[in-house]
Amino acid sequence: MNGNANLNFANGFYSRYNGGVNLNYRNNKVNVFGSYNGGHWANKSTLTLDRKFLAEDNTTLRGSSDQVSERSNGGDYHNAKLGMDYYFNSKNVAGVVVNGNFETGRKRKTATPICGMNREI
């Protein structure tokens, strides 16, 4: 039997982490293997727009519009794989693999428009 395991952690505005394990077992003509990976992630972004509207002479300011949008999202994920190989001889092998994944997520968006229109009459 052989295998490996991993574990990761990162920290920014939010923390995120993941980890997993891979295992393999071979006995004569049968090889059985599997893996699992899972983790948690989160993200945040801010978008700021500052728009200026000019008159046809491209110098006179006709108005402006400001907007700030924030977005945060994240979730948990799980991935698994299970398989088996059968070695008939050194040149012929049959195998089967099953994969699966599951993810939960969340999203939050907010937008705050701040508009100021200065019009020339």
Secondary structure, DSSP 8 states (H G I E B T S, - for coil): -EEEEEEEEEESSSEEEEEEEEEEEEETTEEEEEEEEEEEEEEEEEEEEEEEEE-TTSSSEEEEEEEEEEEEEEEEEEEEEEEEEEESSSS-EEEEEEEEEEEEEEEEEEEEEEEE-----
